[in-house]
């Protein structure tokens, strides 16, 4: 007998070229939450163009998607840069927020690396910061944030000024070891 309940359970899978347009739709739909929150000079429509999404993929961001009943509902990227892993572009369709989809994606991506994980987000996106803190990430100091954003991301200075960085326990333990050895 076929169990339809398994069809309703979501699955996480790597996104591919067939998902490209849907990924762009999800990102721009979910990014509406930033409108009026982030500095006006950083807001644009679309929030992420097709060209920008392609650039991120070409730059090494690998997207995973949460799919339910054949529909892509959320996406989150992972990117190895130098000696760390970055979580990039975490978005869930507006209509499906607060249902644990982002948590499932983040948990899956965290399992895929042994490296320290860093996450950048807008300083005024309080809900995003709380989400990552709920999952064990902690804000780094403002001075460290500036250093990390300039080292691991390619973003404009204005975005550096208006962003925060959160790190996992591996990052903080590594920093502690380095402080002890110096």
C-alpha positions in Angstrom: 0.0 0.0 0.0 1.3 3.5 -0.9 1.9 5.8 2.0 0.9 9.3 0.9 2.2 10.9 4.2 5.7 10.3 3.0 4.9 12.5 0.0 4.0 15.3 2.3 7.3 15.1 4.2 9.9 17.4 2.8 13.3 16.4 1.5 16.5 18.3 1.2 18.4 18.0 -2.1 21.0 19.8 -4.0 19.6 22.4 -6.4 20.5 22.2 -10.0 20.0 24.3 -13.2 16.4 23.2 -13.4 15.8 25.0 -10.1 17.5 28.3 -11.1 14.4 30.4 -11.8 12.5 29.0 -8.8 15.5 29.8 -6.6 15.4 33.4 -7.8 11.7 33.6 -7.1 12.1 32.2 -3.6 15.0 34.5 -2.8 13.2 37.6 -4.0 9.9 36.7 -2.3 11.6 36.0 1.0 13.9 39.1 0.8 10.8 41.3 0.9 11.1 40.9 4.7 14.2 43.2 4.4 12.3 46.0 2.7 12.1 48.9 5.1 14.5 47.2 7.5 17.9 47.3 5.9 19.3 50.6 4.8 17.4 52.1 1.9 20.6 52.5 -0.1 21.1 48.7 0.1 17.6 47.7 -1.0 16.9 47.1 -4.7 14.3 45.3 -6.9 14.9 42.6 -7.6 16.8 42.0 -4.4 18.9 39.4 -6.2 18.9 39.4 -10.0 19.3 36.3 -12.2 22.8 37.6 -13.0 23.7 38.0 -9.3 22.5 34.5 -8.5 24.5 33.0 -11.4 27.6 34.9 -10.1 27.1 33.4 -6.7 26.9 29.9 -8.1 29.9 30.5 -10.4 31.8 31.8 -7.3 31.2 28.4 -5.5 28.0 28.7 -3.6 26.2 25.3 -3.7 22.5 25.6 -3.0 20.4 23.0 -1.2 16.7 23.1 -1.4 13.8 22.0 0.8 11.2 20.3 -1.4 7.8 19.2 -0.5 5.3 17.4 -2.8 7.6 18.3 -5.8 7.7 22.1 -4.9 10.9 23.9 -3.9 10.0 25.9 -0.8 13.3 27.1 0.6 17.0 27.4 -0.4 20.2 27.8 1.5 23.8 28.0 0.1 27.1 26.8 1.4 30.5 28.0 0.2 34.0 27.0 1.2 36.2 30.0 1.3 39.8 29.6 2.4 39.7 27.9 5.8 36.0 28.4 6.6 32.6 27.5 5.4 30.0 30.2 4.8 26.3 29.8 5.0 24.9 32.0 2.2 21.5 33.1 1.0 19.1 31.4 3.3 15.5 32.0 2.1 12.1 30.3 2.6 9.0 31.3 0.8 7.1 33.9 2.7 4.0 31.7 3.0 6.0 28.8 4.5 8.0 30.7 7.1 8.2 29.6 10.7 7.5 25.9 9.9 11.0 24.6 10.6 12.2 24.6 7.0 15.1 27.0 7.5 16.2 25.0 10.6 16.2 21.7 8.6 18.3 23.3 5.8 20.7 24.8 8.3 21.1 21.6 10.2 21.8 19.7 6.9 24.4 22.2 5.7 26.2 22.2 9.0 26.6 18.4 8.9 28.3 18.8 5.5 31.5 20.5 6.8 34.1 20.0 9.4 35.3 23.6 9.0 34.3 26.5 11.2 31.1 28.1 9.9 30.4 31.8 9.5 27.2 33.5 8.6 26.7 37.1 7.5 23.4 38.9 7.7 22.0 42.4 8.0 22.5 44.0 11.5 18.8 45.2 11.5 17.5 41.7 10.5 16.8 40.9 14.2 14.7 37.8 13.3 17.6 36.4 11.2 20.1 36.9 14.0 17.8 35.2 16.5 17.3 32.3 14.2 21.0 31.7 13.9 21.5 32.2 17.7 18.8 29.6 18.3 20.9 27.2 16.4 24.1 27.8 18.4 25.7 30.6 16.4 27.0 33.7 18.2 27.8 37.2 17.1 31.4 38.1 16.8 32.7 41.4 18.0 32.3 44.5 15.7 36.0 44.6 15.0 36.2 40.9 14.2 33.0 41.3 12.0 34.7 43.9 9.9 37.8 41.8 9.5 35.9 38.6 8.6 33.6 40.3 6.1 36.6 41.8 4.3 38.5 38.5 4.3 35.8 36.0 3.4 33.1 37.9 1.5 33.2 40.2 -1.6 30.7 42.9 -0.5 30.6 46.7 -0.7 32.0 48.7 2.2 28.4 50.0 3.0 27.2 46.4 3.4 30.2 45.7 5.7 29.1 48.7 7.8 25.5 47.5 8.1 26.0 43.7 8.6 26.9 41.3 11.4 28.7 38.0 11.4 27.8 35.0 13.5 30.1 32.0 14.1 29.7 28.5 15.3 31.4 26.9 18.3 34.3 25.6 16.1 35.1 29.2 15.2 35.2 30.4 18.8 37.2 27.3 19.9 39.8 28.0 17.1 40.0 31.6 18.1 40.5 30.6 21.8 43.4 28.2 20.8 45.0 30.9 18.7 44.8 33.4 21.5 46.4 30.9 23.9 49.2 30.1 21.6 50.2 33.7 21.0 
